């Protein structure tokens, strides 16, 4: 007989969900994206990674734990950032190279945010009047839900009885 699993989440996990949601609000809104689009790729990259590094530092000082590893020093943050850098080099598809080879639709179609925005826009057709609603649904709300489910799944123990 399988035991019922209750959804239990620690206050630190709630803080992590809240931080991810706040980061989504700050760094996916059109004003931030338009500002970032004004810079050349080198400056934009530098700003992007300063934001990523600062976010990791703040989460580590807040005692947030990712995959059971507590970040304890700047070297670990740098290492985590380098791993993220390599991962996004493979899966981000947003370089000039992608455009030059004629695959520029991959910039928005084959990304996480592209998929989520597309799915929400199937329900609500994008217009200038409702773009704020689509932004809210696709970014802060969806990131809140995905992060919350992810935290739950990370801590859920399989029952092999």
Secondary structure, 3 states (H helix, E strand, C coil): CCCCCCCCCCHHHHHHHHHHHHHHHHHHCHHHHHHHHCCCHHHHHHHHHHHHHHHHHHHHHCCCCECCECCCCHHHHHHHHHHHHHHHHHHCCCCHHHHHCCCCCHHHHCCHHHHHHHHHHHHCCCCCCCHHHHHHHHHHHHHHHHHHHHHHHHHCCCCCC
